Amino acid sequence: MLRISTEQNVVSLAIALEGPIAGPWVAALSQTWGESAPSLGTRELLIDLRNTTDADAMGIGLLREIYYQTAARFLTGNPWTKYLAEEITRGRAIQAAS
């Protein structure tokens, strides 16, 4: 089960993800993002991956799409979540070079 929590203040919108970003939970994250995106404005988007346990191709694709739209900053806490954030942001560099 993916637990999603959001926190907003005047400078940022933070989305914390706990659990797998995979399977049916990708749709839950997509819905949360769809509801939160209109209120982002000029604030920074922070995506907290520190308690993420897994991500499938659809989950990575959704995070990459969010990153393309916002240049979100990812918070990581271990080698796996750091790798995940690098995979998401690397896609942008590859696409920009094409």
C-alpha positions in Angstrom: 0.0 0.0 0.0 1.3 3.5 -0.9 0.7 6.2 1.7 0.6 9.7 0.2 0.7 12.8 2.2 0.9 16.4 1.1 2.0 19.5 2.9 1.8 23.1 1.6 3.2 26.4 2.7 4.0 29.6 0.9 7.2 28.4 -0.7 6.6 24.7 -1.4 4.3 21.8 -1.9 5.7 18.6 -0.5 4.4 15.1 -1.5 5.7 12.3 0.8 5.5 8.8 -0.6 5.6 5.7 1.7 5.6 2.3 0.2 5.6 1.1 -3.4 5.0 3.3 -6.4 3.8 0.4 -8.4 0.7 -1.3 -9.8 -2.6 0.2 -8.6 -0.8 2.7 -6.4 0.5 4.6 -9.5 -3.1 5.7 -10.2 -3.5 6.9 -6.6 -0.4 9.1 -7.0 -1.6 10.3 -10.4 -4.9 11.4 -8.8 -3.1 13.1 -5.9 -0.9 15.0 -8.4 -3.9 15.9 -10.5 -5.6 17.4 -7.5 -2.4 19.2 -6.2 -0.9 20.5 -9.5 -3.3 23.4 -10.0 -2.4 24.9 -6.6 1.4 24.7 -7.1 1.8 28.0 -8.8 5.4 29.3 -8.5 6.1 27.2 -5.4 8.8 24.5 -5.4 7.6 20.9 -5.6 9.3 18.5 -3.2 8.8 14.8 -3.6 9.9 12.8 -0.6 11.1 9.3 -1.7 12.8 8.5 1.6 10.2 5.9 2.6 9.6 4.5 -0.9 10.1 0.8 -1.1 9.6 0.0 -4.8 8.8 1.6 -8.1 7.7 -0.1 -11.4 8.0 1.3 -14.9 4.6 3.1 -14.7 5.5 4.6 -11.3 8.9 5.9 -12.6 7.1 7.2 -15.8 4.6 9.2 -13.7 7.4 10.6 -11.5 9.4 11.5 -14.6 6.3 13.2 -16.1 5.8 15.2 -12.9 9.5 16.1 -12.9 9.3 17.3 -16.6 6.4 19.6 -15.7 7.9 21.0 -12.5 11.6 20.3 -12.1 10.6 18.9 -8.7 13.3 18.3 -6.1 13.5 14.7 -4.8 14.4 13.9 -1.2 16.2 10.7 -0.8 17.5 8.7 2.2 19.3 5.6 1.0 21.2 4.4 -2.0 18.0 2.9 -3.6 16.0 6.1 -3.4 19.0 8.1 -4.6 19.2 5.8 -7.6 15.5 6.2 -8.2 15.7 10.0 -8.2 18.7 9.8 -10.6 16.8 7.6 -13.0 13.8 10.0 -13.0 16.0 13.1 -13.6 18.3 11.4 -16.0 15.4 10.8 -18.4 15.0 14.6 -18.7 18.7 15.0 -19.7 18.4 12.2 -22.2 15.2 13.6 -23.7 16.6 17.2 -23.9 19.7 15.9 -25.8 17.6 14.2 -28.4 
